[in-house]
């Protein structure tokens, strides 16, 4: 067997020295203890280092080495004098993994290299946090003393260098793990002390405790430490945990109180509703996570929307799942509604099948919902979602997502009042659900059904809370990716539906904007609530006695929008159809219009005059099928009709053409409203006008 020896340089940084020596697995070790500190720093307790080394069976050599280079040079000279073939040179906070030690033994056996570099996992704050991505630095960990030349700090040169990938084992470097005092001493004595970025201790080291998603952590080269990931402590590092806690005064300062989940006597019955459309591994991970929360859950309902794979079989394997099979593919909205109809809980948690729900995240989400009866729904933060619920994450494996969620739960951030929560994980009070209604099934496969529900909850006077202490992992868009529908087309269609559905709220000035669209917080003006306005408007409309007169042909694409916008303001709607072959007549009748079928007379004036012939109101308004009447404009028409003096025969209205620019399109004026039963009529085969007739009868116009 080749001769392998370990040499460790140290002054007073002995917190993890015992764990380092233990990881050598009986390889002989010599600890070179400097009785003076490096770089003229205040003297440390080197005798404690000496005591620990001896207690672990190591040989101790003491001396005065005033800086790192002198200290390491002395070790190399000593090793050459001793005739050591292979020298391990870990620092006093570097623990060998078993795999790495085995690899180094094999290298020494076959004499494969003069200088061996290894992959290093660097720890941050405690043995629970490791830097990711791994820093690029690969320190020298083993060398042949007679074949190398010492250069600087920990750099050695040899003719046969070798770098080991992580598959061959890693060196656990507890460089930044420990109490503040250890790190402060470290950065004041090491060789790079003059390169530390300004205010690093306050801005990074101290601030990280309250924001553990912080990145760019390294004191001299920030980007070298991307972020710190909380992990399950590796077996080789486990002995260092006790040393860390002892050095911190007997308690882990990062987690002074364990995240205990205590259920109160009024914990609600929670029905978890999971719409499923494929993804065998996704649903397995989701249900595995829910299996850890069963004491928090009343029931788990999985509704399969005709999955294209074996995902339903996976779901059925979980005995706590209530499974329902749709007979056809309904899409997200209706599938969620089916699940809700099968549930009996006081809280409905709609949960995508590509989520992983940490237990602490589940508890915080529901707890926040139950804080006040004014809260209608809550949503967590996540790694993948639109709007503001997305947060930077520091886990690189789902094995560590529960630990990350625990840290999120430790933060001091308050729940936030918001106007939008994404439907991937949405907790809704049953009473609120019953009051505002289910997901609107017109949104079909998905997109904007959650905007719509959130808007209805806010519209009903309830609050939406973004729970910043709750975290749920979300793969993101997994079901949509499996569908065959164009995502862009779906987005555009459902956005248009969403805006059209609530256009009245915007036009009346009841709401400043809709949930989930860009802009500041929603504000409501209760005096402009459409339901109240409609009641007040109804009596005015009856008094105004307005007839809407239209001529149409094959206008099914736009007629519904026109009539929907105009219907509240007219006591009679007349639609003269000149030969439609599409659904125009049916649409007109659905809006209560009186449909007159009239062969095209080759004259717009004659067709419009036919509509006037059927008008019964005191006033007439004419619109084209591709016009829409904003609510405020309709109100102005009603008020004008009720207030104009007798000599006014018609009202001039601005018309904006919005094909190219909805906000700044071309605007022209037309006489759109005029008195009925005064002998007024349209003139002109095309570009028909009623103005000459009004003038001829001696009436004036009002703009």
N, C-alpha and C positions, 0 to 999 in steps of 0.2 A: 504494500500500500504506500502511496506517495505521502511525504510529510506535508501536512497542512497545519498552519498555525494562524491564529487570529490576533490582530493588534488593534487596540482602540485608543484613540487620543481623547483626552478629556481633562477639564479643570473641575467645574462644579455642576455641569449639566448632567445630573445623574438620575433624573426622574425615571427614565426607562432603561437604565443600564442593566438592571437585573433581568429584564425581559429579553434584552439583546443577548446577553450571555447565555440565557436559557435556550434561546433559539439555535445556538451553535451546536447543540446536541453532543456535548462531550468533546468537541474540538478544543484543544488547548488554547488558552487565551492569555494575553498579557495586556494589561491596561496601563497606559502611559499617562500618569496623573501629573499635570503641571501644578506646582505649588503657587504659581503666579498666574493671573488671568491674562488673556490675550489683549493686545491693543490698549494697555494701560487702563483697563476697566477696573472698577472697584473689586477688591479681593473677594472671592467666593469661598464656600465651605468645601474645600478640596478633600478634607478628611472624611466627609460623608461619602464622597466618591470612592475613596480608598476602602472604607469599611464595606460598602456594598460589593465592590469587586472581590474582596477577599472572602466575603460570605458566600459568593457564588463559585468559589474555588479558583478564581483567576489569580495569576501572578501580577503583582503591582510594582511598577517602577516609577519613582517620583523624580522630579527635576524641575528646573526653572526654564520654561520655554515661553518666551514673551509674545510670540505670534504664531500663526497657524503654520506658516512655511517652515519655520525652524523646528516646530514640534513634529511635523510629518517627516521632515528630512532626517531627524534623529531616529524615528522609527525605522525608516528604510536602511539607514546605516547599521542599526542594531540587527535587523533581520539578515543583512549580508554577513555580518560578523558571526551570527549564530548558525549560518549555513542553512537557513530555512528555504525549502524548495518552493513552496506556494504559500503566499501570505494573503489572508482575508483582511480587509481594512474597512470594516463598517464603522460608522460613527456611533456615539453612545445613545442615539435615538433611532437606530436602523435595525429592524428585526427581519431575520431571514424567513422566507416561506420554506416549507419542507421541500417543495419542488426545486426551488433555487439551490438549496444546499446540496440536494442530490445531483443536480446538473453540474455544480462546481466540483464535486468529488469526481465525477466521470471525466470532466475536462482535465483535472489534475492527473488522473490515472493514465490517460493516454498522452499527456503532455501536449495538449492541443493549442495552447496560446500562452503568450508572455503577459498580456494584459487583457483582462476580461471586464467588459462593461455590462451592466444589467439594467433591466427595466425597473422603474421605481414607482411605487404608489406613495404619494405624499399626503399626509394627514393634516387636517385643518381644525383647530380648536379642541378636538377630542378624538379618541380612537374610533368614533362613529362616523366621522366625516372625512371623505377622501376627495382629492382634487381630480376633476374631470374637465376636459380630456386629460389623460396623463401628460405630465410635463415632458418635454422632449429630452431634457437632460438625462443622460445615462451615465451614472457615476462609475468609476473604476471600483470594483468590489474584490477582485483577486488579481494578484500579480506574482511574477517570478522575480524576487528582489535582485538577483544578479544580472537579469536580462533587461532591466528597465532603467529609464532615466527620469528622475523627478523634475517637474517643470514649474508648476504653480498650483497652489491650494491643493486640489485633489487630482491634478492631471499628471499622468505618467505616460511615458512613451516607450514602446517596445516594438520589435520587428514583427511580431505576430499578434495583432490586436483581434479581439473577437467581441461582438455585441450580441447579447442574448435577447430574443423577443419575449414577450410576457408569457407565452406558452411554456417557456422553460423555467418559469418561476419569477417572482417579483420580490423586491426588497421593500419592506414596509417602513417608510420614513416618517417618523412622528415629529417632523421638523417644527410644525406650527400647532402641535397639540399640547395643550397645557394651560396653566393659569397665566394671567396677564403678565405677572412678574417675570416668568420664564421667557416669554416672547420679547418683552422689553429689554431684558439683559442680552438676549440673543442678537437683536438687531443693533445693539450698541457695541458689540464686541466682535462681530464677524467681519470678514474681509470686505464685504460690500456695504459697510455701514454708511459710507459717504454717497451712495447711489440711491438711497431710499427716496421715494417720491414724496413730495410735500404733504404734510398732515396725514400720512398714511395711518397712523395709530388711531386717530379719531375718525377719519373719514371712511376707513375700510375696516380695520380690526374691531373697533368698538361698535360701529354702525351695523356690522353684519349680524350681530345678535338679534336685532329687531327686524332684519330683512335678510333671511337666509337664502333668498334667490339671487342675491347680489353676485355680480361677476367681476372679472378683472381684479384679482385679489393679491397678486404677488407684490411685495413691497418695493422691488426695484424694477421689475419688468412685468407690469400688471397683466398683460395678456397671457403670460406664461401659466397663470392659474385661472382657467376659465370660470369655474364655479366649484362649489363644494357639495358633494352628494352624500347624503346620509345613507349608510349601508348597514347590513348585518355584520358585526365585527368578525373578521376572519379568525379561525382557531388560534393561529400563531400570535395574533395581536391581543387575544382575550386576556392574557396575564397582565398586559399593560393597562387595562381598564382600572384595576384596583390602584395601581400606581398613580394614574391620572386623578382619580377621585380623591385619593389621599393628598396629592399635591394641591388640589383645589379646596382643601379644608374639610373633606369628608362628604361632600355633596357635589353632584354634577351641576354646575351653574347654568348649563344650557337647558336642563330639564329639571328644575328644582321640585316640581310636582308632577307625578305620573299622570298621564291622561286617563283618568278614571271616568267611566261612563256610568252615571247613576240615574236610574229611571225613577221619575217621580210617580206619585200615585195617579196623576192625571195624564200620563203618557197616552197619546191618541192611538187609535187603531189605524195603522198605515197600510193602505193597499198599494203595492208596487205593480204597475202596469207596464209590461215590456212588449211593444210591437216588434214582431220578428219577420224579417225578410232575408233569410240566408245568413251565412257566416257561422260555420260550425264552431270554430275556435273562439270567435267573438262571444257567442252566447254562453259557451262553457266558462270563459273567464268572468263574464258578467254574473252568472249564477253562482260560481265559486265564491265571488266576493260577497254576494247576498247571503250565502250560507253562513257567513260569519256574523250576520246581523239579525238572525232569525228572532232573537228575543226583542228586537226593536220593531218587528214587522208583523202585521196581522195576516196578510196573505200576499203571495206573489202570483200574478196572473200573466201568463205568456200567451199572446194572441198571434198565431202564425198567419201571415198574409200570403199564403201559397209560395213558400220558399223554394228557390231553385235547387236546393241541395238538401243535405241530411240534417240541417239545423233543428228541425222539429223533433227528430229522434233524440238529439242531444238534450233538448229541453225536457222531454218526457222522462229522461233518466233521473231527474231530480224529484224526489218524493214530496218536496214541499211546494212544487209548482202546480198551480191549477191551469191546465192547458186548454186552449180553445183553437179550433181550426176554422178559418174563413173558407167559404166555399168558392171564393174568387178573390182576385187581387184588388183590394179596395184602396190602398194607399195609406199613408201615415195617419191622416186625420180620422178617417172612419175606423181604422183598426184601433186607435186609441179610444175612440168612443165605444166600440164594442167592449173593450176591456173595462172601461169605466162602468158600463151597464151591468157587468158581471161582478163588480166589486161591492163590498159592504163596509169599507173603511171610512173613518172620519176625515182622513187625509188621502188624497190621490197623488202618488208619485209616478209621473210619467217618465220612463227611463229607456233610453236607447239601448239596443242590444249590444252595441260596441263600447259599452262603458265598463269600468271597474270602479266599484264603490267602496272606498275604505270605511271601516266601521265608524271611526271618529268623524269622518265627513258626513255620513248618513245622520248621525246623532246631532251634529251641529245644524244641519239643514232643517231638520224637523223641529228642533228646539227653537230656532229663530222664528219659524212659522207660528209657533204657539205662544210667542211672547205677548201678542196683542190680537184682539179680535179685529183690529183695523187692517191687519196684514192678510192679503188674499192669497199670495203665492211667494215662494222663495226659490232661489237658484244658487248653485255653488260657483266657485271659481274652478277653472279647468285648464288643461293644456291646449285644447283645441275647440274653439267656438268663436262665433262672431261677436261683435260689440265689445264690451268692456269686461266680460267674464274671463277672458283669456289672460293667464299670468305666465311669466317665465317659470320653467320648472328645472329642477336639478337632479332628477332621477333619470338614469340611463337604462333602467330595467324595471319591469313591472314588479319584480321581487322587492323593490324598495319604495313602491308608491305609498304603502301604508305609513312608512316612516316619514315620507315627505308630507303626507296629509297630517300627521301628528304635529309636525313643525308648523304647518299652516295654521293649525288649531291653536298653537301657542302665541300667534301674533296678536298684537294689541289693536288691530283694525276693527272698527265698528261696522255693523251691517249698514249698507247704503240703500237709501230710497232711490229707486230707479223706475224707468218707464217701460223697460223691455228686459225679459229674461228668455234665453234661448231654450227651446223645448227638448233638448237632449236629456235634461234632468230637471224636471219642473215639479215642485211640490205645491199642490193646490188644496185649499180647504174644500171639503165636500159641499158645505153650505154655499160657498161662493160659486163653485162649479154649477150647482143647481140653480143659482140665481142668474148668472150671466149666460149660461148655456154651454154646450159642448164645443169641441173643435168644429169649425165650419168645413164640412166635407167637400165643398166646392174647390178647396185647395188640393184635393186629391193626393198625389204621391207625396208631396211635401213642399216646403218653403212658404213662409208668411202665415201659416196657420198658427204659429206661436205668436207672431206679431199681433195677429187679430185677437187671439184670446187675451193676451196681455193688455191690449188696448181696451177690451171690454171690461176687464177687471178694474183698470184705472178709471174708466168711464163710470163704473158703478160706485166709485168713491173709495175703493180699497187701495192699499199700498202694495207695491212689489218690492221685495227686499233682496238685494244681492248680498249673500252671506260670505264675507271675505275670509271667515275662519273655517269654511267648509270647502273641501277639495274632492272632485270626482274626475277620474281619468276618462278621457273620451278619444277614441281612435279617430272618429270624424268622418262623416259622409259615407260610411261603409254600405248602408242599404241603398243610398242614391247611386253609388258606383255600380251596384249590381243591376239597377234598373236600366231599361233600354231607352229612356226618355232623355232628350237633350236638356242638359242642366240649364243652359242659357235660355232656351225657350221656356222652360218651366219657371225660371226666375222672372222673366219678363211678363209672362201671362199672369202669374200669381201676384206680382207687384201691381199690375194694372187692376186686377180684381180687388185687391186690398184697398187701393186708392179709390176705386169706383164705389166700393161698399160704404166707405166713410166720407165720401165727397161732401155730403150735406153737412157733416160736423165741421168740416173746414170752411165751407162756403158761408155758413151762418156765423162764423167767428166763434163758435162754441169752444173749439180747441185750436191751439196754436200750431200743432203738427201731430202726426201719427206716431205711434210707438215703433221704435226700431229704425226710423229714418233719421238721417243726419240732422243735427241741430241741437239747441239747448233743451232743457227739461220741458216737458209738456205743461202747459197752463190751460186751465178750463175757465170759461166765462159762463157761469150758470144762468145768467140772464139771457144767454143766447142758446140754451139747450134746445135742439130741434123739436123735441117732443112738446115742450112748452110753447115754442113759437108756433107750432102747427095748430095748437088749440086756439091761440090768439088770432092766427092767420085765417082760420076757417070762417069766422064771422065776417072778417073783412072781405074775403073772396066772395062770399054770398052777396054782400052789399055791392061790391064792385061789378059783379055780373059780367065777367070776361069770357068770351068764347075764343078758343084757339083754333085757327083754321090752317090746314096744311094740305099740300098736294104732294103725292109720293109715287114712286115706281121703283120696285126692286131696291128698297132701302133697308133690308134686314140687318145689314152690318152696323148701322148707326142709329136706327130709329128708336131702339129701346133706351139708349142714353139720352136722346132728346126728350122723349116723353117722360122718362123718370125725373129729369130735371124740371120739366114744365108742369107736370100734373098738379103740384100743390097750389098753383096760382089760378087755376081756371075752373069755372063751374061747368064748362062744356068743352069737349075736344072733338073736332071734326077732322077726319082724315079722308081726303078724296084720293082714291087709288086709280091710277090711269092705266092699269094693265100689268100689275106685278105678277111674276112667275115664281117668286121665292116666298119666304115666310112673312113678308111685310104686313099683310092683312091680319094674320094671326097675332103678330106682335102688337099691332095697334089695338086689337080687341082686348088683349090681355091688360092693357092700360086703361080700359074703359072708354075707348074712343068710339064715336059713331062713324062707321066706315061707309063711305059712298063710293060705289064703283062707277067710274065715269070714263068712257073711251077717250083716249087722248085726242083733243081737238086741234092739235097743231098750233096751240097758242097758250102761252103761260097765263096771259090775262084771263082768257075764257075759263081755264081750269081753276084759277083762284076765285073768279067770280062765282063759279059753281059752289065752292066752299062757303062763300059769303051767303049764298042763298039758303043754307041750312043753319046759319048762325042765329041763336036765340038771345044771346046776351046783349047788354047795352053797349058793350065795347067789343072790339075784335082785335086779336093779335095774330099776326101770321109769322110762322117760322118755317125754315127749311129743315129737312130731316137730319142734316148734319150740323144743325145748330144745337147748342146747349144753353140753358138759361141759368146763370149763377143765381143762387138764392137771394143774395143782396139785390141783384137786378130785378128779380121777381117782386121783392118787397117794394122796391122803388116804383115799379109799375103800378102795383095795387094802390100805394099811397098817392101817386100822381092822379090816377083815375078818380079817386075819391075826393080829390081836392081841386081839380081844374075848374076854372069858370066855364060858363056855357059857350063862350065864343071859341074855345079851343076845340078843334076837330080832330087833331091827331098829335101823337107824341113821337118825337125824333129820338132814336136810340143809336148809340155807337155799336158797330159790328166789327169784331176783330177776327181776321182770318189767321188761323193758328197752324196751318199745315207745316210751315217751316220753323216758326218760332212762337211757342205758346205765350211768351211774355211780351214780345215786342213785334208781333205780326202786324200786317197792314190793317189800319182801322178806317172805316168809312161810316157815314151816317145814313140811316134809312128811317122812313116813317113806318114803324113796325106795329104801332097801336093806334087805332082810330075808332071813332064812334060808329056804331051800327045803326041801321034803319034810317040813315040820313041820305040815302041815294048815292053813297060813295061806291066807286067801282074801279077796277084795275084797267089800265090801257096798255097796249103794246104786246105784240106777239112774243117778243123776247124783251128782256130787261124791263119787265112790266113795272108800272108805277101807279100808285093811288094818289099821289100828291096833286096832280092837275085837277082831279075830281074834287078834292077837298078845297082847293083854292077856288074852283068854279062855284062851289056852294057858299063861298063867303066866310069860311072858317079860318082861324089862325092855327099855327103850330106852336108847340112848346117843346123846347129841347130837354 
